[in-house]
Amino acid sequence: MSLIVMKFGGSSVADADKIKNVANRVIERARKNKVVVVVSAPGDMTDDLIELSRKVTDSPDDREMDMLISTGEQVSIALLTMAIKSCGVNAISLTGPQAGIYADTSHTKARITKIIPTKINNELSKGKVVIVAGFQGINPHEDITTLGRGGSDLTAVALAAALKSNECEIYTDVDGVYTTDPRVVKEAKKIPVVSYDEMLEMAGSGAQVMQGRSIEVAKKFGVKIHVRSSFKKTEGTSIMEEGSEVEEVVVRAVTFDKNQVKLSILDIPDRPGIASKIFGELAKESINVDMIIQSAARQKYNDISFTVARPDIKKTHNILNALKKTLGASGVIVDDTVAKVSIVGVGMKSHPGVASTMFNALAKKGINIEMISTSEIKISCVIKAADIEKAVATLHRAFELEKK
């Protein structure tokens, strides 16, 4: 029998009826395959727990946050296992630590260091469906830790790699990966096949269908991913190694990210080591920096601006304020009115003029670009958040993605 890893997001297990629906989907697959299921917390439970913690304290301890928010997945695995067993199919629920998922010491955004799936394999050998809590593992101090937003995707793909599964199926409330968010552009089209590199760039630039780190693992270990709907039995989107079928399209998708904040540290000395000092301090706090711009020197001084995810704004601001005194900077500016829009496609590597088409389209709509970042297959622009939906629709039309 082949082994399939199935992952269900929070919207798929949001209430009792949806949990029963997932149970039926799992049982159907378990008739012909060994099955490992990874689940997220039900509905908005993780957000609700985070909100509750902030009512208790403005600065919740990271270790205790992991203890708190990891409980949501345990609710899901227990309820789903109950539903499956009530249908006469043997199943067992396992937390991340029980499943042998080991992580580093970075609370709330830990990285998986290894998987030792001994208990999973033992339970599979007994003919059981194994239900694993996503988003969590155990660190070297034997503390439970969580893997960051979208961490259940990472759990599923990493387990598929460790168990040498034929495929990892990601079930969600959408039926695949689209050229952009259909809630913003109703003409958006489902993409049948997308490459690892394209999906990685899309995830990193705001597409919420898959977590970026999970795509990195999938690419490294050659795990084929199938993104599909929890509520329909239609084909979804396959994420796999780049092939000829994904080379013809210049721009694959338009993505956007409203979860961005721009920070600037002003009038810092223009000398070697300054940028290293700033971003080294941010790295110590596990703060991921996205786009960076350094202005031209003015009388041996310049400004550095960069973007971070909105949840990191307080930590980042505190670090910059401390560095301001050390570096002799004149000030720190925080701008939380920005967002990022991006175009992604492997075909961009061999097609000149893509950037000019993007910039011209935005300019014609009066949308000002504040920052630009490029790679071989992605161009991103920071703009005002108020313009983001107009920008997405404009670029979707400019590259005729509704015709793909």
N, C-alpha and C positions, 0 to 999 in steps of 0.2 A: 504493500500500500504506500502511495506517495504521501508526503507530509505537506499540509497547507497551513500557513499562518494567516489568520483573519484578524483584522483590527477594526473595532467599532468606536467611533467618536462619541462625545458626550450627548450630542443631539439624538444619536441612535438608541441611547439607553435612558432617555430623559424621564420616562414614566413606566408604569407597569405594563401597559399595552405594547410599548416599544421594546421593552425588555423581552416580552414573549415573542415578538416578531423576530428579534435577533436570535432567540433560542431556536426558533424554527429554521432560520437560515443556517445556523450552525449544525443542527441535526441533519439537515439535508446534505451538507458537505461531508458530515461524519459517516454517512452510509458507505462512502467509497474511499475515504481518506482518513489518515490520522490528522487530527486537528488540534492546533494550539490557537487560542483566542486571546487577544489583548484588548482590554477595554479602558476607556477613560472614565472620569467621574461623571455622574449623571447630570445632564443639562448644564446649568450655570452654577453647580455646587462649588467648584473651585473659586469662582469669582465671589460667590457669597461668603465663603470662608475667609478670603482675603479682606473683604469689606468688614467682616466681623472683627478681624484682628486689628484693623485700623481704628475701630471704635474703642478698642481696649488700650492701644498705644500708637503714637505717631511713628515710632521706630521699632517695629517688632523684630525680635531676634531671629536671625536667619535659620538657626538650628530648629527653633521651636516652630517657625513657619513651615519647615519641611515636615515636622511631626503633625502639624495641623492639616496642611493641604494634601498630604498623602492619604488621608482617610477617605477622601472622595472615591478613589479607585477601589478601595476595599469594600465600599458599599456596592459598587457595580459588580465586582467579581462574585460576591456572595449571592446577590439577587439573581444574576444570570445563571449561576450554577444551580440554584434552587429551581429556576424555571426549566432548565434542561433536564435535571433529574426527575422533575415532576412528570416529564414526558416519557420516562422509562429508559433514558440514556444516562449511562454512568459518566460523571464529571467531577472535577475537583478544582477548587480555587486556590491560587497561590499568590502571595505578595511578591513584590520584586525580589526582596532578599531570599525568600523561600525558593524562588525560581533560579537562584544562582546568579543574579545580576549585581555585579560589583562596580562601584563608581569611585571617583576621586572625592576630595574633601570640600569641593566648592558647593556649599549649600545653596539651594534654590535654582542652580544652573549647572549641576554636576555633569561630568562626562563619564560615559561607561568605560571602564578599564578592562574588564574581561567578563565573560559569561561562562559559568560552569553549570550546564543544564542537567546535572545528574538526576535531580528529583523529577524534572519534566520528563526525561526519558524513561525513568522507572514507572511513572504514572501512565505514560503512553503505552508502555509494554503490557500494562494491565487492561488495555482497551478503553481507557478513559479519555474524554475530552478534557484538555487542560486549559483552565481560564486564568490568565496572568494579569495582575494589576500593572497597567502601563505607568510611565512617568516617574518610576521610582527604582531605587537600588539601595545597596548598603555600602557605606564608606569604610576606610581602614580603621576607624574608631568604633566600628559596629553601630553607627548611627544611621537611621534611615535618611535618605537624601533624595531630592527630586531633580529631574533632568531639564527643567525649563519649559517654557510654553511649547505646546505641541510635542512634549516628550513621549507621549504614547506612540506616536509614529516611529520615533527612534527605537523604543522598546521592541516594537513589532519587527522592524527591519533588522535590527541587531539579532533578535532571536531567530529570524529566518536564516540569517547568515550562519549563526552558531549551530543551528539544527540542520543546515544544508537543505532547507526547504525548496521545493520546486518553484514556489511563487509566494509573494506576500500580497494579500488582498486588503486594501484600505477602504473600508465602508464608511460613508459619510452622508450628509444631507444633500449633497449635490451628486450628479451622476457622471462626474468626470472633471477634467481640467478644461477651462474655457479660455477663449482669446482675451477675455477680461471678465470682470465680475458682471454677471447678467443682471444684477440688481441696479447697476449703474448704466450699462448699455444693453438694452433688450435684444439687440441684434447679435450679441456675442455668440460665437459658435463653439461647440465642443470639439476638442482636439483629439483625434483618435490615438496618435502616437507622439510622444515628446521625449527628447533625449535627456539623459541625466544632467548634462551641463545646462541645458535650457531650463529644466525644472529647478536646478540648484539656484540659478540666477533669478528665476521667478519667485522662488520662496524667499530668497534674500532681499528681494525688492518689494515684498508686501503681499504676494499671493498666499492665502491662508489655507490652501488645500493640503499642503504637505509642509512639514518642518524641514528646514534646510539641512540640518545635521543628519537627518534620516536619509536624505538623498546622497550625502557624502558617503555614508556607510554602504548604501545600495550600490553605488558606483564602484567603491573599493572592492566589494565582494561579489559583484555581478548579480545582485538580487533583482529579479524582475518584479516590478510593482504594478498592480492593477488597481486604479482608483475607480470606485463604482458606488452606486447608490445603495443605501440600506433599505430603501423602500420600493425600488424597482429592480427588475431582473434584466435590465438592458446592459449592453456592453458599455464600459466606461472608457478610461484613458490608460494606455500602457506606457509606463516609464521604463526605458531601457537604453542600451548603448546606442550611440548615434549610428544611423544607417542611411542608405540612399533615400529612403522615403521621408527623412526629416531634413534633407539638404536643399530641397527645392524652394521652401518658403524663406523669404528674406527676414521678415519680422513675424515671430510666432505669436506674441501676446503683448498686451499692455497691462502693466501692473501698477499698483499704487500702495502707498503706506502712509496712513495718517498718524502713526504711532512714532513720529519723529520730533525731536527738539533740536534746535540749532543753538550752540553756545560759542561765544567768541571771547578770547582773552586779548586785550588791547595793549599796544605799545610795549611789546616785549623786545629785549635786545636781539639784534640780528647777528647771532653768533652760533657756532657749532655746539650741539648738545642740548639746545633749548627744547626743540621738539621731542627729543628723546626723553627729557625730564618730564615733560607734560604727559606724554602718552604712556610712559613707563609707570607713572603714578596711577593712571587710569587702569592700566593692565593689572596692577596689584590688587585692585578691587573687582577684577573680572568684568570690567565695563567694556563692552564692544563698541568701538568707534566705526562709523560707517563712512561718510564723505568728509574729506578734509580739504580746506583751501588755506594757503598762506599768501598774504598780500605782498606786493612788491615793497622792498625796504624803503623807509622814509627816514633819512638822517640816522641810519643805523638802527632803526626800530621798525617792527612790522606787527601785523595782527594775524592770529590763527583762528579760523572758524572751523567747526566740525559738527557732525550730528551724532546723536545717540538715541536709543530707544527711550520713550517717555518715562517708563518706570525707573530709569537710572538718573533722572534729572537732579534729584536732591543730592545723591552721592557725588555726581559730577560737579555740581555747583560748589559744594563744600571743598572739593579737591582744588578746583580752580581758584577759589578765594584764598586758600592756604598758599598756593603757588604764586598768587599775585604779589604777596609780600616778599616771598623768596626771590622772585625774578624781577621785582621792581616794575611790574605791569601797572598800567593806569586804571584798569577796570575789567570787569567781566560782564558780558551781556548775555541774557537768556531770551531766546525767541521761541515761544511755544505756539506760534501761529503758522507753522510751516508744515508741508507734507512733501512726499517724494513720488514722482511719476517716472516710470521706466518703460522702455521698449526692449524686448528680448527676442533673439533668434540666431541660430547658428549660421544662417545664410548671410548675416551681416558681415562675416569675415571676408567675403569675396565680392561684396557689393558696395562700391563707393556711393556717397551722396545720401546715406541714410540719416546721418546727423543733421545735415542741412534741411532735409525734409521735415524732421522732427522740430527743429528750431523755427523754421518758417511757419509751420502749422500753428505752433504756440503763439508766435508773434502776431499772426493775423487775427488771433482771438484776444489780443491784448494781455497775454499771460506773461509776466516777467519771470525770468530765470535767475535765481539767486546763487545756485551752485550747480556744477556739472561734474559727473563722474562717468568714466567709460571703461569698458573691457572689450575683448574681441567680439562678444555676443550680447552686450548690454550697454545701453546709454541711460543714465539716470539724471533727472533734474530736480532740484529742490525749488518749490514754488510756494506761494501762499496757499494755506489749506482751503481757503474759501474758493479757490479756483480749481480744486483737484478734480471734481467730477466733470467740469467743462473740459479740462485738459485730457482726461481719459477718453471721453467721447470724441474729441477732436482728433486725437492720435489714432484711435480705432478706425475712424473714417479716412484719415490721411493715408494709412497703409492698407486700406480696403480689406480689413480683416473679416468684415461681415460676408465677404465673397469667398473666403477660404474653404 
